[in-house]
Amino acid sequence: MKLIWALILLTVSGCGPLFGTGTGNPFKASGPANAIVIEPASVEIYAAVCQRIKGCHPASVVEECRAFINAQTTFANPMGITTSPSPTSYEIARQEANGGLTANWTSEAICEGKIDALACGDAAVQAAFVAGATDPYSAAASMLAQDCKGMFGP
């Protein structure tokens, strides 16, 4: 358990202000008060997954979900990234923010819509959170539909 918290701490504390508020939350964009800040498409997907999990599994914690997803490599392929080794979710968002990856926002919208439409009884949603597991969100990427491959793939 200490290892998990250390991983979360390292993941969150190493983020800096790239996506964050300066407090280490890589899923919250920041900028001047009058600026329009667009989060990377990948971050929108991670947020949709965590929100759907929370809606179906009240014991889950959105911030914890985001931290675990950040460290996972399982989101790359379902979003159309086929490089080997697979990058972590955090690295995908970092590459996207730095211009190394360009998202197809139409595919992102379709993907996010499919995530939002998943029923709580869906097998992928049921498997996406396992309370008490070492990584309770290890199967979260299974919530991404085939349509999500178009985000970064052909």
C-alpha positions, 0 to 999 in steps of 0.5 A, a space after each residue: 500500500 505504501 508503494 501505491 501512495 508513493 507512486 501516486 505522490 511521485 506521479 502527482 508531484 512531478 507534474 508541475 504546472 504543465 496541466 496543473 494548478 501549481 498544486 500538482 493536479 495534471 487534469 486541471 488546466 490553468 492560465 490567466 483568469 481571462 484566458 481560454 484553456 483547452 485541456 488535451 483530448 486525452 485528459 478529457 477522456 480520462 476525466 470522462 472515464 473517472 466521472 462514469 466510474 464515480 457515477 456507477 461506483 460511489 465508493 470510488 474517488 475521482 482524484 484517486 482514479 485520475 492519479 491511477 490512470 495517470 500511471 497506466 499504459 493501458 489507455 494508449 492502444 484504445 486511443 490509437 497509439 501503437 508505439 512500443 513501449 506504450 506510454 503512460 496516460 500522463 505521457 500521452 497528455 504531456 505529448 499532446 500538450 507539447 504538440 507531439 501528438 495531435 488529437 482528432 477532436 471529432 473522434 474524441 467527442 464520439 469516444 467521450 459520448 460512448 463513455 458517458 452512455 455506458 450503463 452501470 450494468 455494463 461489464 466494462 464499467 463493472 470491471 473498471 473499479 475494484 475496491 481494495 485492489 492494488 490498482 482499483 482502476 486497472 481495467 478502466 481503459 476497457 471502457 473505451 469503445 473501438 471508436 476511440 482508436 480514431 483519436 490518435 490513430 488512422 
